[in-house]
Structures are given as C-alpha cells and as structure tokens.
C-alpha cells in the first residue's frame, strides 16, 4: 500500500474539522492527515492539535496568518515531498467533498498521476448550491479549459489525489496564484511535466457549517491569473486523459 498523506487547508472550520478527521480515519486508516491552518480565530488549529495528541497519524501545520489557499496547498505539497510520501490526497474541510469518495479516488489514482473528484463527468453532480454559484463554477471551468488547454472537466475543485513524485518535478517557485486560481494552476503545472489525468464522479454538496470564502474579488483574481498562465501555453504536447466509471455513491 502506498504511503498516503491527506491534506486539508483550513480557516475557521472548527465545527467541520472535528467531524471530518474521524471520518477520514475511518475510510483511509493507513493515511496520515495534515491540517494546514491559517491561524483560524475560531480555534480550528487548537482543535486539530488536541486530536493530534491522541492520534499519531494526525498533525497540524500552523501558519501565522490568513495567507491564501495557494500557499497553504503548496505547504502541503512540500511536506509530502520532503517526507517521502507517494500520494497526496487533498479535500476541502467543509464536507462539500464527502470522504466516502476517497476509495474511488485512490482507485482512479492507480492508473494516472492526478486523479480528480469531478462534478462534471457522468455520475457527478452538485446539490445545495445557488444557481449563481453553479454558473460561476461552470463558467470558470470552461474559461480554464480554453485558456490553459486542459482536457479535464473539473478544474476548479480541490478534491484530488496526486503522485508526489510528479509534484516533485515541478518548480513551485514559479507559482503565480495565491488564491483559488492555484487549483487551475496546479493542473497546468502538472500538464507541463507530462502528468496523466483521470476523473471519478462525485456529488459536490454545500458546506455543513460556516460560510464560503469565495467572493467576486477571488473570481476576478482567478480569471486574471489563468489568462496570464495561458500565455505560457505554446508548444505543449497533448496529455492523456481518462475518465473513471466508478459510481458516485462510492459503492
């Protein structure tokens, strides 16, 4: 069994993280869990630190301030590379990514370098989101596909499993995005080093507790970063993409 690190980036997710970590431990008991917390004022980091005292598979990476999703995700990548993990699986802390899909994601990762939990392949879907957020998500995905030449359907979700050896081939000092555009940039950077991609269906749900951090400022920033990344496209070779047929309920 491959060495697996599960990463969760948090800011004010104390109610969710207390429930999420036990579920992650139940579906992936062999994995280590790293929570990267941006000094959440609601006590998220303290709650994780307390759980880590009784579970050696749980650890906390504390950052001194709210510094952005991109930097938090990158900190998780570097931790996985430096500690010789073979796979890194990331998901949101708010239960929009249900842990029950982790076995399907790991199965898909057996045949590709980047496995994506996808809302936009057959069997996937979205529940509980406003029409505005659904339109925003689909528009951003279409824009990323056009600008970056991505063939995958879901490019703005963070529910993914990466080959750590491929992540180590990327020069992360070139990273342009600090916010949510980092999710599209990662796929673009992975594509540049010849990664193969797979998608398995998930149903994306609205968060259980707390409020979304996505706003129009983040969207505008993402559009600009994706456009700038797209200017780096010329000369890229086509990349193999596959779609898993695993059912969305994880059965």
NUFI-44548 format. One record per residue (C-alpha): residue number from 1; residue in one letter; chain; z, x negated, y. Coordinates in nm, 4 decimals. Example, Ala and Ser with C-alpha at 12.3 -4.5 7.8 and 13.67 -1.06 7.14 Angstrom:
BEGIN
<rec seq="1" type="a" mol="A" w="0.7800" u="-1.2300" v="-0.4500"/>
<rec seq="2" type="s" mol="A" w="0.7140" u="-1.3670" v="-0.1060"/>
//
This chain:
BEGIN
<rec seq="1" type="x" mol="A" w="0.0000" u="0.0000" v="0.0000"/>
<rec seq="2" type="x" mol="A" w="-0.0990" u="-0.1378" v="0.3407"/>
<rec seq="3" type="x" mol="A" w="0.1622" u="-0.2305" v="0.5995"/>
<rec seq="4" type="x" mol="A" w="0.1572" u="0.0610" v="0.8425"/>
<rec seq="5" type="x" mol="A" w="0.3005" u="0.0860" v="1.1925"/>
<rec seq="6" type="x" mol="A" w="0.3231" u="0.4284" v="1.3563"/>
<rec seq="7" type="x" mol="A" w="0.3378" u="0.4113" v="1.7364"/>
<rec seq="8" type="x" mol="A" w="0.4489" u="0.6855" v="1.9736"/>
<rec seq="9" type="x" mol="A" w="0.4299" u="0.6420" v="2.3518"/>
<rec seq="10" type="x" mol="A" w="0.6917" u="0.8460" v="2.5373"/>
<rec seq="11" type="x" mol="A" w="0.8044" u="0.9586" v="2.8789"/>
<rec seq="12" type="x" mol="A" w="1.0586" u="1.2418" v="2.8959"/>
<rec seq="13" type="x" mol="A" w="1.0168" u="1.3577" v="2.5354"/>
<rec seq="14" type="x" mol="A" w="1.3776" u="1.3624" v="2.4171"/>
<rec seq="15" type="x" mol="A" w="1.3632" u="1.7115" v="2.2630"/>
<rec seq="16" type="x" mol="A" w="1.0416" u="1.6360" v="2.0768"/>
<rec seq="17" type="x" mol="A" w="1.1221" u="1.2827" v="1.9605"/>
<rec seq="18" type="x" mol="A" w="1.4471" u="1.3879" v="1.7926"/>
<rec seq="19" type="x" mol="A" w="1.2447" u="1.6229" v="1.5717"/>
<rec seq="20" type="x" mol="A" w="0.9324" u="1.4099" v="1.5354"/>
<rec seq="21" type="x" mol="A" w="1.0821" u="1.0930" v="1.3890"/>
<rec seq="22" type="x" mol="A" w="1.2359" u="1.2660" v="1.0838"/>
<rec seq="23" type="x" mol="A" w="0.9018" u="1.4377" v="1.0154"/>
<rec seq="24" type="x" mol="A" w="0.7173" u="1.1069" v="1.0395"/>
<rec seq="25" type="x" mol="A" w="0.9631" u="0.9503" v="0.7972"/>
<rec seq="26" type="x" mol="A" w="0.9054" u="1.2357" v="0.5511"/>
<rec seq="27" type="x" mol="A" w="0.5220" u="1.2170" v="0.5487"/>
<rec seq="28" type="x" mol="A" w="0.4977" u="0.8357" v="0.5711"/>
<rec seq="29" type="x" mol="A" w="0.8189" u="0.6906" v="0.4260"/>
<rec seq="30" type="x" mol="A" w="0.6603" u="0.3468" v="0.3850"/>
<rec seq="31" type="x" mol="A" w="0.5732" u="0.3161" v="0.7555"/>
<rec seq="32" type="x" mol="A" w="0.7621" u="0.1517" v="1.0374"/>
<rec seq="33" type="x" mol="A" w="0.7905" u="0.3588" v="1.3560"/>
<rec seq="34" type="x" mol="A" w="0.7769" u="0.2045" v="1.7017"/>
<rec seq="35" type="x" mol="A" w="0.8515" u="0.4195" v="2.0065"/>
<rec seq="36" type="x" mol="A" w="0.7300" u="0.2713" v="2.3354"/>
<rec seq="37" type="x" mol="A" w="0.9310" u="0.4391" v="2.6091"/>
<rec seq="38" type="x" mol="A" w="0.8706" u="0.4053" v="2.9831"/>
<rec seq="39" type="x" mol="A" w="1.2361" u="0.4288" v="3.0894"/>
<rec seq="40" type="x" mol="A" w="1.2490" u="0.8076" v="3.0482"/>
<rec seq="41" type="x" mol="A" w="1.5193" u="0.9529" v="3.2736"/>
<rec seq="42" type="x" mol="A" w="1.5861" u="1.2309" v="3.0199"/>
<rec seq="43" type="x" mol="A" w="1.7312" u="0.9871" v="2.7647"/>
<rec seq="44" type="x" mol="A" w="1.4353" u="0.9585" v="2.5250"/>
<rec seq="45" type="x" mol="A" w="1.4892" u="0.5851" v="2.4820"/>
<rec seq="46" type="x" mol="A" w="1.8613" u="0.6259" v="2.4187"/>
<rec seq="47" type="x" mol="A" w="1.7929" u="0.8905" v="2.1527"/>
<rec seq="48" type="x" mol="A" w="1.5493" u="0.6585" v="1.9734"/>
<rec seq="49" type="x" mol="A" w="1.7891" u="0.3639" v="1.9965"/>
<rec seq="50" type="x" mol="A" w="2.0588" u="0.5763" v="1.8347"/>
<rec seq="51" type="x" mol="A" w="1.8277" u="0.6725" v="1.5459"/>
<rec seq="52" type="x" mol="A" w="1.7259" u="0.3084" v="1.5046"/>
<rec seq="53" type="x" mol="A" w="2.0903" u="0.2123" v="1.4439"/>
<rec seq="54" type="x" mol="A" w="2.0875" u="0.4026" v="1.1152"/>
<rec seq="55" type="x" mol="A" w="1.7225" u="0.3531" v="1.0149"/>
<rec seq="56" type="x" mol="A" w="1.5744" u="0.0011" v="0.9999"/>
<rec seq="57" type="x" mol="A" w="1.2226" u="0.1477" v="0.9939"/>
<rec seq="58" type="x" mol="A" w="1.2639" u="0.2867" v="1.3473"/>
<rec seq="59" type="x" mol="A" w="1.2559" u="0.0664" v="1.6570"/>
<rec seq="60" type="x" mol="A" w="1.2341" u="0.1066" v="2.0343"/>
<rec seq="61" type="x" mol="A" w="1.0252" u="-0.0899" v="2.2821"/>
<rec seq="62" type="x" mol="A" w="1.1790" u="-0.0228" v="2.6212"/>
<rec seq="63" type="x" mol="A" w="0.9654" u="-0.0654" v="2.9327"/>
<rec seq="64" type="x" mol="A" w="1.1370" u="-0.0796" v="3.2722"/>
<rec seq="65" type="x" mol="A" w="0.9393" u="0.1968" v="3.4463"/>
<rec seq="66" type="x" mol="A" w="0.6636" u="0.4531" v="3.4042"/>
<rec seq="67" type="x" mol="A" w="0.3697" u="0.2146" v="3.3733"/>
<rec seq="68" type="x" mol="A" w="0.0973" u="0.4271" v="3.2165"/>
<rec seq="69" type="x" mol="A" w="-0.0335" u="0.5308" v="2.8760"/>
<rec seq="70" type="x" mol="A" w="-0.2796" u="0.2435" v="2.8590"/>
<rec seq="71" type="x" mol="A" w="-0.0174" u="-0.0263" v="2.8961"/>
<rec seq="72" type="x" mol="A" w="0.2167" u="0.1463" v="2.6504"/>
<rec seq="73" type="x" mol="A" w="-0.0587" u="0.1800" v="2.3909"/>
<rec seq="74" type="x" mol="A" w="-0.1586" u="-0.1815" v="2.4390"/>
<rec seq="75" type="x" mol="A" w="0.2031" u="-0.2910" v="2.3897"/>
<rec seq="76" type="x" mol="A" w="0.1935" u="-0.1144" v="2.0542"/>
<rec seq="77" type="x" mol="A" w="-0.1319" u="-0.2884" v="1.9588"/>
<rec seq="78" type="x" mol="A" w="0.0124" u="-0.6282" v="2.0428"/>
<rec seq="79" type="x" mol="A" w="0.3281" u="-0.5560" v="1.8440"/>
<rec seq="80" type="x" mol="A" w="0.1184" u="-0.4663" v="1.5398"/>
<rec seq="81" type="x" mol="A" w="-0.0983" u="-0.7785" v="1.5737"/>
<rec seq="82" type="x" mol="A" w="0.1949" u="-1.0149" v="1.6282"/>
<rec seq="83" type="x" mol="A" w="0.3894" u="-0.8711" v="1.3338"/>
<rec seq="84" type="x" mol="A" w="0.1036" u="-0.8776" v="1.0818"/>
<rec seq="85" type="x" mol="A" w="0.0644" u="-0.5054" v="1.0217"/>
<rec seq="86" type="x" mol="A" w="-0.2565" u="-0.3968" v="0.8521"/>
<rec seq="87" type="x" mol="A" w="-0.2834" u="-0.0499" v="1.0040"/>
<rec seq="88" type="x" mol="A" w="-0.1639" u="0.1117" v="1.3253"/>
<rec seq="89" type="x" mol="A" w="-0.1433" u="0.4895" v="1.3471"/>
<rec seq="90" type="x" mol="A" w="-0.0772" u="0.6454" v="1.6869"/>
<rec seq="91" type="x" mol="A" w="0.0030" u="1.0045" v="1.7784"/>
<rec seq="92" type="x" mol="A" w="0.1468" u="1.1995" v="2.0702"/>
<rec seq="93" type="x" mol="A" w="0.5210" u="1.2655" v="2.0818"/>
<rec seq="94" type="x" mol="A" w="0.4988" u="1.6358" v="2.1701"/>
<rec seq="95" type="x" mol="A" w="0.3797" u="1.7815" v="1.8346"/>
<rec seq="96" type="x" mol="A" w="0.0298" u="1.8510" v="1.9661"/>
<rec seq="97" type="x" mol="A" w="-0.0576" u="1.6159" v="1.6788"/>
<rec seq="98" type="x" mol="A" w="0.1124" u="1.7611" v="1.3739"/>
<rec seq="99" type="x" mol="A" w="0.2426" u="1.4898" v="1.1369"/>
<rec seq="100" type="x" mol="A" w="0.1105" u="1.6857" v="0.8383"/>
<rec seq="101" type="x" mol="A" w="-0.2354" u="1.5384" v="0.9045"/>
<rec seq="102" type="x" mol="A" w="-0.1206" u="1.1792" v="0.8549"/>
<rec seq="103" type="x" mol="A" w="-0.2148" u="1.1672" v="0.4818"/>
<rec seq="104" type="x" mol="A" w="-0.5683" u="1.2852" v="0.5676"/>
<rec seq="105" type="x" mol="A" w="-0.5945" u="1.0299" v="0.8461"/>
<rec seq="106" type="x" mol="A" w="-0.4826" u="0.7479" v="0.6164"/>
<rec seq="107" type="x" mol="A" w="-0.7311" u="0.8594" v="0.3517"/>
<rec seq="108" type="x" mol="A" w="-1.0134" u="0.8512" v="0.6067"/>
<rec seq="109" type="x" mol="A" w="-0.8966" u="0.5054" v="0.7194"/>
<rec seq="110" type="x" mol="A" w="-0.9644" u="0.3730" v="0.3687"/>
<rec seq="111" type="x" mol="A" w="-1.3383" u="0.3786" v="0.4427"/>
<rec seq="112" type="x" mol="A" w="-1.3569" u="0.2875" v="0.8130"/>
<rec seq="113" type="x" mol="A" w="-1.1953" u="0.0717" v="1.0786"/>
<rec seq="114" type="x" mol="A" w="-1.0997" u="0.3551" v="1.3150"/>
<rec seq="115" type="x" mol="A" w="-1.0017" u="0.6965" v="1.1767"/>
<rec seq="116" type="x" mol="A" w="-0.9769" u="0.9775" v="1.4331"/>
<rec seq="117" type="x" mol="A" w="-0.7883" u="1.3052" v="1.4013"/>
<rec seq="118" type="x" mol="A" w="-1.0591" u="1.5238" v="1.5524"/>
<rec seq="119" type="x" mol="A" w="-1.0535" u="1.8657" v="1.7172"/>
<rec seq="120" type="x" mol="A" w="-1.4304" u="1.8759" v="1.7380"/>
<rec seq="121" type="x" mol="A" w="-1.5586" u="1.8366" v="1.3826"/>
<rec seq="122" type="x" mol="A" w="-1.5919" u="2.1168" v="1.1261"/>
<rec seq="123" type="x" mol="A" w="-1.2462" u="2.2420" v="1.0336"/>
<rec seq="124" type="x" mol="A" w="-1.0833" u="2.1177" v="1.3537"/>
<rec seq="125" type="x" mol="A" w="-0.9744" u="2.3254" v="1.6491"/>
<rec seq="126" type="x" mol="A" w="-0.7373" u="2.3905" v="1.9358"/>
<rec seq="127" type="x" mol="A" w="-0.4631" u="2.6528" v="1.9730"/>
<rec seq="128" type="x" mol="A" w="-0.2344" u="2.7392" v="2.2606"/>
<rec seq="129" type="x" mol="A" w="-0.4233" u="2.5608" v="2.5398"/>
<rec seq="130" type="x" mol="A" w="-0.5510" u="2.7281" v="2.8552"/>
<rec seq="131" type="x" mol="A" w="-0.9243" u="2.7752" v="2.8957"/>
<rec seq="132" type="x" mol="A" w="-0.9186" u="2.5281" v="3.1869"/>
<rec seq="133" type="x" mol="A" w="-0.7691" u="2.2526" v="2.9719"/>
<rec seq="134" type="x" mol="A" w="-1.0157" u="2.3211" v="2.6917"/>
<rec seq="135" type="x" mol="A" w="-1.3110" u="2.2986" v="2.9295"/>
<rec seq="136" type="x" mol="A" w="-1.1697" u="1.9807" v="3.0828"/>
<rec seq="137" type="x" mol="A" w="-1.1302" u="1.8194" v="2.7404"/>
<rec seq="138" type="x" mol="A" w="-1.4770" u="1.9095" v="2.6129"/>
<rec seq="139" type="x" mol="A" w="-1.6393" u="1.8008" v="2.9385"/>
<rec seq="140" type="x" mol="A" w="-1.4611" u="1.4649" v="2.9324"/>
<rec seq="141" type="x" mol="A" w="-1.5663" u="1.4086" v="2.5708"/>
<rec seq="142" type="x" mol="A" w="-1.9288" u="1.4849" v="2.6481"/>
<rec seq="143" type="x" mol="A" w="-1.9185" u="1.2551" v="2.9507"/>
<rec seq="144" type="x" mol="A" w="-1.7684" u="0.9713" v="2.7438"/>
<rec seq="145" type="x" mol="A" w="-2.0324" u="1.0100" v="2.4743"/>
<rec seq="146" type="x" mol="A" w="-2.3111" u="0.9919" v="2.7304"/>
<rec seq="147" type="x" mol="A" w="-2.1687" u="0.7034" v="2.9344"/>
<rec seq="148" type="x" mol="A" w="-2.0366" u="0.4882" v="2.6522"/>
<rec seq="149" type="x" mol="A" w="-2.2812" u="0.5677" v="2.3746"/>
<rec seq="150" type="x" mol="A" w="-2.0046" u="0.6899" v="2.1450"/>
<rec seq="151" type="x" mol="A" w="-2.1097" u="0.8893" v="1.8387"/>
<rec seq="152" type="x" mol="A" w="-1.7646" u="1.0237" v="1.7556"/>
<rec seq="153" type="x" mol="A" w="-1.6889" u="1.3809" v="1.8610"/>
<rec seq="154" type="x" mol="A" w="-1.3261" u="1.3498" v="1.9748"/>
<rec seq="155" type="x" mol="A" w="-1.2901" u="1.0536" v="2.2090"/>
<rec seq="156" type="x" mol="A" w="-1.0021" u="1.1674" v="2.4299"/>
<rec seq="157" type="x" mol="A" w="-0.7364" u="1.2288" v="2.1645"/>
<rec seq="158" type="x" mol="A" w="-0.4867" u="0.9604" v="2.0660"/>
<rec seq="159" type="x" mol="A" w="-0.4324" u="1.0700" v="1.7038"/>
<rec seq="160" type="x" mol="A" w="-0.5935" u="0.7692" v="1.5363"/>
<rec seq="161" type="x" mol="A" w="-0.5459" u="0.5050" v="1.2702"/>
<rec seq="162" type="x" mol="A" w="-0.6804" u="0.1566" v="1.3460"/>
<rec seq="163" type="x" mol="A" w="-0.7441" u="-0.1529" v="1.1386"/>
<rec seq="164" type="x" mol="A" w="-0.5163" u="-0.4090" v="1.3032"/>
<rec seq="165" type="x" mol="A" w="-0.7454" u="-0.6964" v="1.2064"/>
<rec seq="166" type="x" mol="A" w="-1.0224" u="-0.5363" v="1.4137"/>
<rec seq="167" type="x" mol="A" w="-0.7860" u="-0.4746" v="1.7048"/>
<rec seq="168" type="x" mol="A" w="-0.7069" u="-0.8465" v="1.6982"/>
<rec seq="169" type="x" mol="A" w="-1.0747" u="-0.9297" v="1.7599"/>
<rec seq="170" type="x" mol="A" w="-1.0729" u="-0.7556" v="2.0985"/>
<rec seq="171" type="x" mol="A" w="-0.9963" u="-0.9372" v="2.4232"/>
<rec seq="172" type="x" mol="A" w="-0.7412" u="-0.6962" v="2.5667"/>
<rec seq="173" type="x" mol="A" w="-0.7205" u="-0.8951" v="2.8874"/>
<rec seq="174" type="x" mol="A" w="-1.0455" u="-0.7218" v="2.9819"/>
<rec seq="175" type="x" mol="A" w="-0.8831" u="-0.3772" v="2.9718"/>
<rec seq="176" type="x" mol="A" w="-0.9790" u="-0.1654" v="3.2720"/>
<rec seq="177" type="x" mol="A" w="-0.7853" u="0.1577" v="3.2156"/>
<rec seq="178" type="x" mol="A" w="-0.4121" u="0.2020" v="3.2619"/>
<rec seq="179" type="x" mol="A" w="-0.4010" u="0.5813" v="3.2195"/>
<rec seq="180" type="x" mol="A" w="-0.5637" u="0.8322" v="2.9859"/>
<rec seq="181" type="x" mol="A" w="-0.9082" u="0.6679" v="3.0098"/>
<rec seq="182" type="x" mol="A" w="-0.7596" u="0.3979" v="2.7852"/>
<rec seq="183" type="x" mol="A" w="-0.8281" u="0.6311" v="2.4925"/>
<rec seq="184" type="x" mol="A" w="-1.2030" u="0.6215" v="2.5536"/>
<rec seq="185" type="x" mol="A" w="-1.1942" u="0.2527" v="2.6407"/>
<rec seq="186" type="x" mol="A" w="-1.0343" u="0.1648" v="2.3068"/>
<rec seq="187" type="x" mol="A" w="-1.3233" u="0.3248" v="2.1193"/>
<rec seq="188" type="x" mol="A" w="-1.5703" u="0.1448" v="2.3434"/>
<rec seq="189" type="x" mol="A" w="-1.3990" u="-0.1908" v="2.2821"/>
<rec seq="190" type="x" mol="A" w="-1.3812" u="-0.1208" v="1.9085"/>
<rec seq="191" type="x" mol="A" w="-1.7509" u="-0.0414" v="1.9107"/>
<rec seq="192" type="x" mol="A" w="-1.8209" u="-0.3756" v="2.0783"/>
<rec seq="193" type="x" mol="A" w="-1.6610" u="-0.5667" v="1.7882"/>
<rec seq="194" type="x" mol="A" w="-1.8529" u="-0.3687" v="1.5268"/>
<rec seq="195" type="x" mol="A" w="-1.5916" u="-0.1204" v="1.4087"/>
<rec seq="196" type="x" mol="A" w="-1.6889" u="0.1657" v="1.1829"/>
<rec seq="197" type="x" mol="A" w="-1.5552" u="0.5110" v="1.2675"/>
<rec seq="198" type="x" mol="A" w="-1.4516" u="0.8224" v="1.0779"/>
<rec seq="199" type="x" mol="A" w="-1.3195" u="1.1619" v="1.1846"/>
<rec seq="200" type="x" mol="A" w="-1.0999" u="1.4036" v="0.9955"/>
<rec seq="201" type="x" mol="A" w="-1.0276" u="1.7562" v="1.1226"/>
<rec seq="202" type="x" mol="A" w="-0.7017" u="1.8510" v="1.2902"/>
<rec seq="203" type="x" mol="A" w="-0.5847" u="2.1557" v="1.4795"/>
<rec seq="204" type="x" mol="A" w="-0.4502" u="2.0451" v="1.8161"/>
<rec seq="205" type="x" mol="A" w="-0.1533" u="2.2524" v="1.9309"/>
<rec seq="206" type="x" mol="A" w="0.0137" u="2.2891" v="2.2689"/>
<rec seq="207" type="x" mol="A" w="0.3295" u="2.0833" v="2.3109"/>
<rec seq="208" type="x" mol="A" w="0.6597" u="2.2217" v="2.1817"/>
<rec seq="209" type="x" mol="A" w="0.8843" u="2.1103" v="2.4682"/>
<rec seq="210" type="x" mol="A" w="0.8336" u="1.9707" v="2.8165"/>
<rec seq="211" type="x" mol="A" w="0.5358" u="1.9672" v="3.0487"/>
<rec seq="212" type="x" mol="A" w="0.1974" u="1.7977" v="3.0172"/>
<rec seq="213" type="x" mol="A" w="0.1447" u="1.4751" v="3.2122"/>
<rec seq="214" type="x" mol="A" w="-0.2297" u="1.5321" v="3.2545"/>
<rec seq="215" type="x" mol="A" w="-0.3438" u="1.6227" v="3.6054"/>
<rec seq="216" type="x" mol="A" w="-0.6633" u="1.6175" v="3.8089"/>
<rec seq="217" type="x" mol="A" w="-0.5830" u="1.2736" v="3.9514"/>
<rec seq="218" type="x" mol="A" w="-0.5726" u="1.1335" v="3.5978"/>
<rec seq="219" type="x" mol="A" w="-0.9010" u="1.3069" v="3.5161"/>
<rec seq="220" type="x" mol="A" w="-1.0734" u="1.1657" v="3.8247"/>
<rec seq="221" type="x" mol="A" w="-0.9467" u="0.8171" v="3.7418"/>
<rec seq="222" type="x" mol="A" w="-1.0707" u="0.8516" v="3.3832"/>
<rec seq="223" type="x" mol="A" w="-1.4190" u="0.9568" v="3.4979"/>
<rec seq="224" type="x" mol="A" w="-1.4437" u="0.6508" v="3.7238"/>
<rec seq="225" type="x" mol="A" w="-1.3233" u="0.4057" v="3.4580"/>
<rec seq="226" type="x" mol="A" w="-1.5597" u="0.5496" v="3.1955"/>
<rec seq="227" type="x" mol="A" w="-1.8505" u="0.5192" v="3.4386"/>
<rec seq="228" type="x" mol="A" w="-1.7655" u="0.1524" v="3.5032"/>
<rec seq="229" type="x" mol="A" w="-1.7343" u="0.0840" v="3.1313"/>
<rec seq="230" type="x" mol="A" w="-2.0725" u="0.2458" v="3.0769"/>
<rec seq="231" type="x" mol="A" w="-2.2303" u="-0.0227" v="3.2930"/>
<rec seq="232" type="x" mol="A" w="-2.1406" u="-0.2720" v="3.0185"/>
<rec seq="233" type="x" mol="A" w="-2.3446" u="-0.0880" v="2.7531"/>
<rec seq="234" type="x" mol="A" w="-2.6843" u="-0.2644" v="2.7458"/>
<rec seq="235" type="x" mol="A" w="-2.7729" u="-0.4434" v="2.4255"/>
<rec seq="236" type="x" mol="A" w="-2.5157" u="-0.2833" v="2.1974"/>
<rec seq="237" type="x" mol="A" w="-2.6169" u="-0.2264" v="1.8379"/>
<rec seq="238" type="x" mol="A" w="-2.5761" u="0.1153" v="1.6734"/>
<rec seq="239" type="x" mol="A" w="-2.2488" u="0.1719" v="1.4902"/>
<rec seq="240" type="x" mol="A" w="-2.1963" u="0.3569" v="1.1628"/>
<rec seq="241" type="x" mol="A" w="-2.0027" u="0.6840" v="1.1954"/>
<rec seq="242" type="x" mol="A" w="-1.8728" u="0.9087" v="0.9166"/>
<rec seq="243" type="x" mol="A" w="-1.7001" u="1.2459" v="0.9022"/>
<rec seq="244" type="x" mol="A" w="-1.4257" u="1.3248" v="0.6533"/>
<rec seq="245" type="x" mol="A" w="-1.4361" u="1.6590" v="0.4747"/>
<rec seq="246" type="x" mol="A" w="-1.0592" u="1.6818" v="0.4348"/>
<rec seq="247" type="x" mol="A" w="-0.9296" u="2.0354" v="0.5057"/>
<rec seq="248" type="x" mol="A" w="-0.7470" u="2.0894" v="0.8365"/>
<rec seq="249" type="x" mol="A" w="-0.4235" u="2.2050" v="0.6761"/>
<rec seq="250" type="x" mol="A" w="-0.3666" u="1.8698" v="0.5111"/>
<rec seq="251" type="x" mol="A" w="-0.3945" u="2.0140" v="0.1600"/>
//
